[in-house]
Amino acid sequence: MENKVTSLKMTARFAGLLYLIWVLTAIYGMVYVQSKTIVPGDAIATATKVIANEFIFRTGIINGIFSSIVWVLIGLTLHKLFKHVNERQAKLLVALVIVQVPASFIMEALNLTSLMIFKGDILKTFENSQRLDLAMLFRKVNNYITIMLEMFWGLWLFPFSQLVYRSGFIPRILVVFLILNGLAYVIHFFTHILLPNYQELVFKIATPIWTLGEISIMLWLLIKGVKNSVVSTEKQ
């Protein structure tokens, strides 16, 4: 039993470390890179800012690709951690993680294309205003893909929460946080599509829930790993 606990702790802490790295990549991409390159609603100012901070914009693309790789590793590590709790749910968790990756690579391809358009490396026969409009369209599509991904950001947390509940080696209060986190993502997705006038309100309400859910499980996995007294569960 002691060896089992040690092995689980190592796997859980590795998952927590990967989770921390993923959170840091998200902060870098969504906060730092965007603040240095994007001026909402102003194509000319955005183009000027992107060109002036081209290297930062390119690091954002690399950051996005790296983040996707880490995201897959998180899914695989959690599968290793929970596969003896419930193999089916663990596989579902991995599937809901991996299905997001192609969309992430498409987003980075759109980012690179918009950079080339801003610089005038392609579509040289187009008028400058047309190029800017097209580049901003790619940026807009990028944002829409992010909204679509919110559905999966929410859905993967449901098998995750079930596995945490059944495992017995992670506090069950975190199950509540994960379920609320997943619901917040899904609700924000549907609100953005069906009731766009309310999406900003839902975003403000959902943000602390997102932070509470995933940050709390990340910190538990990273710092504690699993409980010292592992509750045995049958493989289902």
NUVEX-240940 format. One line per 8 residues: number of its first residue (from 1); their letters; for each residue z, y, x of N, C-alpha, C. Coordinates in Angstrom, 1 decimal. Layout:
BEGIN
NUM = a = Z:Y:X:Z:Y:X:Z:Y:X; ...
! end
This chain:
BEGIN
1 = menkvtsl = 0.0:-1.2:0.8:0.0:0.0:0.0:0.0:1.3:0.9; 0.8:1.2:2.0:0.8:2.4:2.9:-0.5:2.7:3.4; -1.3:1.7:3.9:-2.6:1.9:4.4:-3.5:2.5:3.3; -3.3:2.0:2.1:-4.2:2.5:1.0:-3.9:4.0:0.8; -2.6:4.4:0.8:-2.3:5.8:0.6:-2.8:6.7:1.7; -2.7:6.2:2.9:-3.3:6.9:4.1:-4.8:7.1:4.0; -5.5:6.1:3.6:-6.9:6.1:3.5:-7.3:7.1:2.4; -6.6:7.0:1.2:-6.9:7.9:0.1:-6.6:9.4:0.5
9 = kmtarfag = -5.5:9.6:1.2:-5.2:11.0:1.7:-6.3:11.5:2.6; -6.8:10.7:3.5:-7.8:11.2:4.4:-9.1:11.6:3.6; -9.5:10.7:2.7:-10.7:11.0:1.9:-10.5:12.2:1.0; -9.3:12.3:0.4:-9.0:13.4:-0.5:-9.0:14.7:0.3; -8.4:14.7:1.5:-8.4:16.0:2.3:-9.7:16.3:2.8; -10.6:15.3:3.1:-11.9:15.6:3.5:-12.7:16.3:2.4; -12.5:15.7:1.2:-13.1:16.3:0.0:-12.7:17.7:-0.2; -11.4:18.0:0.0:-10.8:19.3:-0.1:-11.4:20.3:0.9
17 = llyliwvl = -11.6:19.8:2.1:-12.2:20.6:3.2:-13.6:21.0:2.9; -14.4:20.0:2.4:-15.8:20.2:2.0:-15.8:21.2:0.8; -14.9:21.1:-0.1:-14.8:22.0:-1.3:-14.5:23.4:-0.8; -13.6:23.6:0.2:-13.3:24.9:0.8:-14.6:25.5:1.4; -15.3:24.7:2.2:-16.5:25.2:2.8:-17.5:25.6:1.8; -17.6:24.8:0.7:-18.6:25.2:-0.4:-18.2:26.5:-1.0; -16.9:26.7:-1.3:-16.4:27.9:-1.9:-16.7:29.1:-1.0; -16.5:28.9:0.4:-16.8:30.0:1.3:-18.3:30.4:1.3
25 = taiygmvy = -19.2:29.3:1.2:-20.6:29.6:1.2:-21.0:30.3:-0.1; -20.3:30.0:-1.2:-20.6:30.7:-2.5:-20.2:32.2:-2.4; -19.0:32.4:-1.8:-18.6:33.8:-1.6:-19.5:34.6:-0.7; -20.0:33.9:0.4:-20.9:34.6:1.3:-22.2:35.0:0.6; -22.7:34.0:-0.1:-24.0:34.2:-0.8:-24.0:35.2:-2.0; -23.0:35.0:-2.8:-22.9:35.7:-4.1:-22.3:37.1:-3.9; -21.4:37.2:-2.9:-20.7:38.5:-2.7:-21.4:39.3:-1.6; -21.3:38.8:-0.4:-21.7:39.5:0.8:-23.2:39.8:0.8
33 = vqsktivp = -24.0:38.7:0.8:-25.5:38.8:0.9:-26.0:39.7:-0.2; -25.6:39.4:-1.5:-26.1:40.2:-2.6:-25.7:41.7:-2.5; -24.5:42.0:-2.0:-24.1:43.4:-1.8:-24.9:44.1:-0.8; -25.5:43.3:0.2:-26.3:43.9:1.3:-27.7:44.0:1.0; -28.2:43.3:-0.1:-29.6:43.2:-0.3:-30.1:43.6:-1.7; -29.2:43.6:-2.7:-29.7:43.7:-4.1:-29.2:45.0:-4.7; -30.1:45.8:-5.3:-29.7:46.9:-6.1:-30.1:46.6:-7.6; -29.2:46.2:-8.4:-29.6:45.8:-9.8:-30.4:46.8:-10.5
41 = gdaiatat = -31.6:46.4:-11.1:-32.4:47.2:-11.9:-33.3:48.2:-11.2; -33.3:48.2:-9.8:-34.1:49.1:-9.0:-34.9:48.4:-8.0; -36.2:48.1:-8.3:-37.0:47.3:-7.5:-37.3:48.0:-6.1; -37.5:49.3:-6.1:-37.8:50.0:-4.9:-36.6:50.0:-4.0; -35.4:50.3:-4.5:-34.2:50.3:-3.7:-33.9:48.9:-3.2; -34.1:47.8:-4.0:-33.9:46.5:-3.6:-34.8:46.1:-2.5; -36.1:46.4:-2.6:-37.1:46.1:-1.5:-36.7:46.8:-0.2; -36.3:48.1:-0.3:-35.9:48.8:0.9:-34.7:48.1:1.5
49 = kvianefi = -33.7:47.7:0.7:-32.5:47.1:1.2:-32.7:45.8:1.8; -33.6:45.0:1.1:-33.9:43.6:1.6:-34.6:43.7:3.0; -35.5:44.6:3.1:-36.3:44.8:4.4:-35.3:45.3:5.5; -34.4:46.2:5.1:-33.5:46.8:6.1:-32.5:45.7:6.6; -32.2:44.8:5.7:-31.2:43.7:6.0:-31.9:42.4:5.9; -33.0:42.3:6.5:-33.8:41.0:6.4:-33.1:39.8:7.0; -32.4:40.0:8.1:-31.7:38.9:8.8:-30.6:38.4:7.9; -29.9:39.3:7.2:-28.8:38.9:6.3:-29.4:38.2:5.1
57 = frtgiing = -30.5:38.7:4.6:-31.2:38.0:3.5:-31.6:36.6:3.9; -32.1:36.4:5.1:-32.5:35.1:5.6:-31.3:34.2:5.8; -30.2:34.7:6.3:-29.0:33.9:6.4:-28.5:33.4:5.0; -28.8:34.3:4.0:-28.5:33.9:2.6:-29.2:32.6:2.2; -30.5:32.6:2.6:-31.3:31.4:2.3:-30.8:30.1:3.0; -30.5:30.3:4.3:-29.9:29.2:5.0:-28.6:28.8:4.4; -27.8:29.8:4.0:-26.5:29.5:3.4:-26.7:28.7:2.1; -27.7:29.0:1.3:-27.9:28.3:0.1:-28.3:26.9:0.3
65 = ifssivwv = -29.1:26.6:1.3:-29.5:25.2:1.6:-28.3:24.5:2.2; -27.6:25.1:3.1:-26.3:24.4:3.6:-25.4:24.1:2.5; -25.2:25.1:1.6:-24.3:24.9:0.4:-24.7:23.7:-0.4; -26.0:23.5:-0.6:-26.5:22.3:-1.4:-26.1:21.0:-0.7; -26.3:21.0:0.6:-25.9:19.8:1.4:-24.4:19.5:1.3; -23.6:20.5:1.4:-22.2:20.4:1.3:-21.8:19.9:-0.1; -22.5:20.4:-1.1:-22.3:20.0:-2.5:-22.5:18.5:-2.7; -23.6:18.0:-2.1:-23.9:16.6:-2.2:-22.8:15.8:-1.6
73 = ligltlhk = -22.3:16.2:-0.4:-21.3:15.5:0.3:-20.0:15.5:-0.5; -19.7:16.6:-1.2:-18.5:16.6:-2.1:-18.6:15.5:-3.1; -19.8:15.4:-3.7:-20.0:14.4:-4.8:-19.8:13.0:-4.2; -20.4:12.7:-3.0:-20.3:11.4:-2.4:-18.8:11.1:-2.0; -18.2:12.1:-1.5:-16.8:11.9:-1.0:-15.9:11.6:-2.2; -16.1:12.4:-3.3:-15.3:12.1:-4.5:-15.6:10.8:-5.1; -16.8:10.3:-5.0:-17.2:9.0:-5.4:-16.4:7.9:-4.6; -16.3:8.1:-3.3:-15.5:7.2:-2.5:-14.0:7.2:-2.9
81 = lfkhvner = -13.5:8.4:-3.2:-12.1:8.6:-3.6:-11.8:7.9:-4.9; -12.7:8.0:-5.8:-12.4:7.5:-7.2:-13.1:6.3:-7.7; -14.0:5.7:-6.8:-14.8:4.5:-7.3:-13.9:3.4:-7.7; -12.7:3.2:-7.2:-11.9:2.1:-7.6:-11.1:2.5:-8.8; -11.2:3.7:-9.3:-10.5:4.1:-10.5:-11.4:3.8:-11.7; -12.7:4.2:-11.6:-13.6:4.0:-12.6:-15.0:4.2:-12.0; -15.7:3.1:-11.7:-17.0:3.1:-11.0:-18.0:3.9:-11.9; -18.1:3.7:-13.2:-19.1:4.4:-14.0:-18.9:5.9:-14.0
89 = qakllval = -17.7:6.3:-14.2:-17.4:7.8:-14.2:-17.7:8.4:-12.8; -17.4:7.6:-11.8:-17.6:8.1:-10.4:-19.1:8.3:-10.1; -19.9:7.3:-10.6:-21.4:7.4:-10.5:-21.9:8.6:-11.3; -21.4:8.8:-12.5:-21.8:9.9:-13.4:-21.5:11.2:-12.7; -20.4:11.3:-12.1:-20.0:12.5:-11.3:-21.1:12.8:-10.3; -21.4:11.8:-9.5:-22.4:12.0:-8.4:-23.7:12.4:-9.0; -24.1:11.8:-10.1:-25.4:12.1:-10.7:-25.5:13.5:-11.1; -24.4:14.0:-11.7:-24.4:15.4:-12.2:-24.4:16.4:-11.1
97 = vivqvpas = -23.9:16.0:-9.9:-24.0:16.8:-8.7:-25.3:16.8:-8.1; -25.9:15.7:-7.9:-27.2:15.6:-7.2:-28.3:16.2:-8.0; -28.3:16.1:-9.3:-29.4:16.6:-10.2:-29.5:18.1:-10.0; -28.5:18.8:-9.5:-28.6:20.2:-9.3:-29.3:20.7:-8.0; -29.4:19.8:-7.1:-29.9:20.1:-5.8:-31.4:20.6:-5.8; -32.3:19.9:-6.4:-33.7:20.4:-6.4:-33.8:21.8:-6.9; -33.1:22.2:-8.0:-33.1:23.5:-8.5:-32.6:24.5:-7.4; -31.7:24.2:-6.6:-31.1:25.0:-5.6:-32.2:25.3:-4.5
105 = fimealnl = -33.0:24.3:-4.2:-34.0:24.4:-3.2:-35.2:25.3:-3.7; -35.4:25.2:-5.0:-36.5:26.0:-5.6:-36.0:27.5:-5.6; -34.7:27.7:-5.8:-34.2:29.1:-5.8:-34.4:29.7:-4.4; -34.1:28.9:-3.4:-34.3:29.5:-2.0:-35.7:29.7:-1.7; -36.6:28.8:-2.2:-38.1:29.1:-2.0:-38.5:30.4:-2.7; -38.0:30.6:-3.9:-38.3:31.9:-4.6:-37.7:33.1:-3.8; -36.6:32.9:-3.2:-36.0:34.0:-2.4:-36.9:34.3:-1.2; -37.4:33.3:-0.5:-38.2:33.4:0.7:-39.6:34.1:0.2
113 = tslmifkg = -40.1:33.7:-0.9:-41.3:34.2:-1.4:-41.2:35.7:-1.8; -40.1:36.0:-2.4:-39.8:37.4:-2.7:-39.7:38.3:-1.5; -39.1:37.7:-0.4:-39.0:38.5:0.8:-40.4:38.8:1.4; -41.2:37.8:1.4:-42.6:37.9:1.9:-43.4:39.0:1.1; -43.1:39.0:-0.2:-43.8:40.0:-1.0:-43.2:41.4:-0.7; -41.9:41.5:-0.6:-41.3:42.8:-0.3:-41.9:43.4:1.0; -42.1:42.5:2.0:-42.6:42.9:3.3:-44.1:43.2:3.3; -44.8:42.7:2.3:-46.2:42.9:2.2:-47.0:41.9:3.0
121 = dilktfen = -46.3:40.7:3.3:-47.0:39.7:4.1:-48.0:38.9:3.2; -47.8:38.9:1.9:-48.7:38.2:1.0:-49.1:39.1:-0.2; -50.1:38.8:-0.9:-50.6:39.6:-2.1:-51.0:41.0:-1.6; -51.7:41.1:-0.5:-52.0:42.4:0.1:-53.0:43.2:-0.7; -53.8:42.5:-1.6:-54.7:43.2:-2.4:-54.1:43.8:-3.6; -52.9:43.4:-3.9:-52.2:44.0:-5.1:-51.7:45.4:-4.8; -51.5:46.2:-5.8:-50.9:47.5:-5.7:-49.4:47.3:-5.3; -48.8:48.3:-4.7:-47.4:48.2:-4.3:-46.5:47.9:-5.5
129 = sqrldlam = -46.8:48.7:-6.5:-45.9:48.5:-7.7:-46.1:47.1:-8.3; -47.3:46.5:-8.2:-47.5:45.2:-8.8:-46.7:44.2:-7.9; -46.7:44.4:-6.6:-46.0:43.5:-5.7:-44.5:43.5:-6.0; -44.0:44.7:-6.1:-42.6:44.9:-6.4:-42.2:44.2:-7.7; -43.0:44.4:-8.7:-42.7:43.8:-10.0:-42.7:42.3:-9.9; -43.7:41.7:-9.2:-43.7:40.3:-9.0:-42.5:39.7:-8.2; -42.2:40.5:-7.2:-41.0:40.0:-6.4:-39.7:40.1:-7.2; -39.6:41.1:-8.0:-38.4:41.2:-8.9:-38.4:40.1:-10.0
137 = lfrkvnny = -39.7:39.7:-10.4:-39.8:38.6:-11.4:-39.2:37.3:-10.8; -39.6:37.1:-9.5:-39.0:35.9:-8.8:-37.5:36.0:-8.7; -37.0:37.2:-8.5:-35.6:37.3:-8.4:-34.9:37.0:-9.8; -35.6:37.5:-10.9:-35.1:37.3:-12.2:-35.2:35.8:-12.6; -36.2:35.1:-12.2:-36.3:33.6:-12.4:-35.2:32.9:-11.7; -34.9:33.4:-10.5:-33.8:32.9:-9.7:-32.5:33.0:-10.5; -32.3:34.1:-11.1:-31.1:34.3:-11.9:-31.0:33.4:-13.1; -32.2:33.2:-13.7:-32.2:32.3:-14.9:-31.9:30.8:-14.5
145 = itimlemf = -32.4:30.4:-13.3:-32.1:29.1:-12.8:-30.6:28.9:-12.6; -30.0:30.0:-12.1:-28.5:29.9:-11.9:-27.8:29.7:-13.2; -28.3:30.4:-14.3:-27.7:30.2:-15.6:-27.9:28.8:-16.1; -29.1:28.2:-15.9:-29.3:26.8:-16.3:-28.4:25.9:-15.5; -28.1:26.2:-14.3:-27.2:25.3:-13.5:-25.8:25.4:-14.0; -25.4:26.5:-14.6:-24.1:26.6:-15.2:-23.7:25.4:-16.1; -24.7:24.9:-16.8:-24.4:23.7:-17.7:-23.9:22.5:-16.8; -24.6:22.3:-15.7:-24.2:21.2:-14.9:-22.9:21.5:-14.1
153 = wglwlfpf = -22.7:22.7:-13.7:-21.4:23.1:-13.1:-20.3:22.8:-14.0; -20.5:22.8:-15.3:-19.5:22.5:-16.3:-19.4:21.0:-16.5; -20.6:20.4:-16.7:-20.6:19.0:-17.1:-20.0:18.0:-16.1; -20.2:18.3:-14.8:-19.7:17.4:-13.7:-18.2:17.4:-13.7; -17.5:18.5:-14.2:-16.1:18.5:-14.2:-15.4:17.6:-15.2; -16.2:17.2:-16.2:-15.6:16.3:-17.3:-15.4:14.9:-16.7; -16.4:14.2:-16.1:-16.0:12.9:-15.4:-15.0:13.1:-14.3; -15.1:14.2:-13.6:-14.1:14.5:-12.6:-12.7:14.6:-13.1
161 = sqlvyrsg = -12.5:15.2:-14.3:-11.2:15.4:-14.9:-10.7:14.0:-15.4; -11.6:13.2:-15.9:-11.2:11.8:-16.4:-10.7:11.0:-15.2; -11.4:11.1:-14.1:-11.0:10.3:-12.9:-9.7:10.8:-12.4; -9.5:12.1:-12.4:-8.2:12.6:-11.9:-7.1:12.1:-12.9; -7.3:12.1:-14.2:-6.3:11.6:-15.1:-6.0:10.1:-14.9; -7.0:9.3:-14.7:-6.8:7.9:-14.6:-6.3:7.5:-13.3; -6.5:8.3:-12.2:-6.1:7.9:-10.9:-4.6:7.8:-10.7; -3.9:8.7:-11.2:-2.4:8.7:-11.1:-1.9:9.2:-9.8
169 = fiprilvv = -2.9:9.5:-8.8:-2.4:10.1:-7.5:-2.7:11.6:-7.4; -3.1:12.2:-8.5:-3.3:13.7:-8.5:-2.6:14.2:-9.8; -1.9:15.3:-9.7:-1.1:15.8:-10.9:-2.0:16.0:-12.1; -1.6:15.5:-13.2:-2.4:15.5:-14.4:-2.6:16.9:-15.0; -1.7:17.9:-14.6:-1.9:19.2:-15.0:-3.2:19.8:-14.6; -3.7:19.3:-13.4:-5.0:19.7:-12.9:-6.1:19.3:-13.8; -5.9:18.2:-14.6:-6.9:17.8:-15.6:-7.2:18.9:-16.6; -6.1:19.5:-17.1:-6.2:20.6:-18.0:-7.1:21.7:-17.5
177 = flilngla = -6.8:22.1:-16.2:-7.5:23.2:-15.5:-9.0:22.8:-15.4; -9.3:21.6:-15.0:-10.7:21.2:-14.8:-11.4:21.2:-16.2; -10.8:20.7:-17.2:-11.5:20.7:-18.5:-11.7:22.1:-19.0; -10.8:23.0:-18.9:-11.0:24.4:-19.3:-12.1:25.0:-18.4; -12.1:24.7:-17.1:-13.1:25.2:-16.2:-14.5:24.7:-16.7; -14.6:23.4:-17.0:-15.9:22.9:-17.4:-16.3:23.5:-18.7; -15.4:23.7:-19.7:-15.7:24.3:-21.0:-16.2:25.7:-20.8; -15.5:26.4:-19.9:-15.9:27.8:-19.6:-17.3:28.0:-19.1
185 = yvihffth = -17.7:27.1:-18.2:-19.1:27.1:-17.7:-20.1:26.8:-18.9; -19.8:25.8:-19.7:-20.7:25.4:-20.7:-20.8:26.5:-21.8; -19.7:27.1:-22.2:-19.6:28.1:-23.2:-20.4:29.4:-22.7; -20.2:29.7:-21.4:-20.9:30.9:-20.8:-22.4:30.6:-20.8; -22.8:29.4:-20.5:-24.2:29.0:-20.5:-24.8:29.3:-21.9; -24.2:28.7:-23.0:-24.7:28.8:-24.3:-24.7:30.3:-24.8; -23.6:31.0:-24.4:-23.5:32.4:-24.8:-24.7:33.2:-24.2; -25.0:32.9:-22.9:-26.0:33.7:-22.3:-27.4:33.4:-22.9
193 = illpnyqe = -27.6:32.2:-23.4:-28.9:31.8:-24.0:-28.9:32.3:-25.5; -27.9:32.0:-26.2:-27.9:32.3:-27.7:-27.4:33.7:-28.1; -26.4:34.1:-27.4:-25.8:35.4:-27.7:-25.6:36.3:-26.5; -26.8:36.7:-25.9:-26.7:37.5:-24.7:-25.9:38.7:-24.7; -25.7:39.3:-25.9:-25.0:40.6:-26.0:-23.5:40.3:-25.7; -23.0:39.1:-25.8:-21.6:38.8:-25.6:-21.4:38.1:-24.2; -22.4:37.9:-23.4:-22.2:37.1:-22.2:-21.3:37.8:-21.2; -21.4:39.2:-21.1:-20.5:39.9:-20.2:-19.0:39.7:-20.6
201 = lvfkiatp = -18.7:39.8:-21.9:-17.4:39.6:-22.4:-16.9:38.2:-22.0; -17.8:37.1:-22.3:-17.4:35.8:-22.0:-17.2:35.6:-20.5; -18.1:36.2:-19.7:-18.0:36.2:-18.2:-16.6:36.7:-17.8; -16.1:37.8:-18.3:-14.8:38.3:-17.9:-13.7:37.4:-18.3; -13.8:36.7:-19.4:-12.8:35.8:-19.8:-12.8:34.5:-19.0; -14.0:34.1:-18.7:-14.2:32.8:-18.0:-13.9:32.9:-16.5; -14.1:34.0:-15.9:-13.9:34.1:-14.4:-12.5:33.6:-13.9; -11.4:34.1:-14.5:-10.1:33.6:-14.1:-9.9:32.1:-14.3
209 = iwtlgeis = -10.6:31.6:-15.4:-10.5:30.1:-15.7:-11.2:29.3:-14.6; -12.4:29.8:-14.2:-13.2:29.2:-13.1:-12.4:29.1:-11.9; -11.7:30.3:-11.6:-10.9:30.3:-10.3:-9.8:29.4:-10.4; -9.0:29.4:-11.5:-7.9:28.5:-11.7:-8.2:27.0:-11.5; -9.3:26.6:-12.2:-9.7:25.2:-12.2:-10.1:24.6:-10.9; -11.1:25.2:-10.3:-11.7:24.6:-9.1:-10.9:24.9:-7.8; -10.3:26.1:-7.8:-9.5:26.5:-6.6:-8.2:25.6:-6.6; -7.6:25.4:-7.7:-6.4:24.6:-7.7:-6.7:23.1:-7.3
217 = imlwllik = -7.7:22.5:-7.8:-8.0:21.1:-7.3:-8.4:21.1:-5.9; -9.1:22.1:-5.4:-9.5:22.2:-4.0:-8.3:22.3:-3.1; -7.3:23.2:-3.5:-6.1:23.3:-2.7:-5.3:22.1:-2.7; -5.2:21.4:-3.8:-4.4:20.2:-3.9:-5.0:19.1:-3.0; -6.3:18.9:-3.1:-7.0:17.9:-2.2:-6.8:18.2:-0.8; -7.0:19.5:-0.4:-7.0:19.9:1.0:-5.6:19.8:1.6; -4.5:20.3:0.8:-3.2:20.4:1.4:-2.4:19.1:1.2; -2.4:18.6:0.0:-1.6:17.4:-0.4:-2.4:16.1:-0.3
225 = gvknsvvs = -3.6:16.1:-0.7:-4.4:14.9:-0.7:-4.2:14.1:-1.9; -3.2:13.2:-1.8:-2.8:12.4:-3.0:-1.3:12.2:-3.0; -0.7:11.8:-4.1:0.7:11.6:-4.1:1.1:10.4:-3.2; 2.3:10.5:-2.7:2.7:9.4:-1.8:2.9:8.1:-2.5; 3.2:8.1:-3.8:3.3:6.9:-4.6:2.1:6.8:-5.4; 1.2:6.0:-4.9:-0.1:5.8:-5.6:0.1:4.9:-6.8; -0.4:5.3:-8.0:-0.4:4.4:-9.1:-1.6:3.5:-9.2; -1.3:2.2:-9.2:-2.5:1.3:-9.2:-3.2:1.3:-10.5
233 = tekq = -4.5:1.3:-10.4:-5.3:1.3:-11.6:-6.3:0.2:-11.5; -6.7:-0.4:-12.6:-7.7:-1.4:-12.6:-9.0:-0.8:-12.6; -9.9:-1.4:-11.9:-11.3:-0.9:-11.8:-11.9:-1.2:-13.2; -12.6:-0.2:-13.8:-13.1:-0.4:-15.1:-14.6:-0.3:-15.0
! end
